[in-house]
């Protein structure tokens, strides 16, 4: 549904109710779409959230590149006596 911002002011309560029911409302200004009112997605259950996290961890494992450990990451800045180069 498209509705102008000025018309939406008078009907906001009804528009929010319609959005809660799943309808998407597009607000327009001078005939151009400027905003959208729609339903908020339901929150994920802890089980769904855990499943998504596990999938991300599984995909990411093995993709890291080897590199220097934190203790040696800046060795190039100092000589063998610990003085700045």
Order of alpha helices (4+ residues) and beta strands (2+ residues): beta-alpha-alpha-beta-beta-alpha
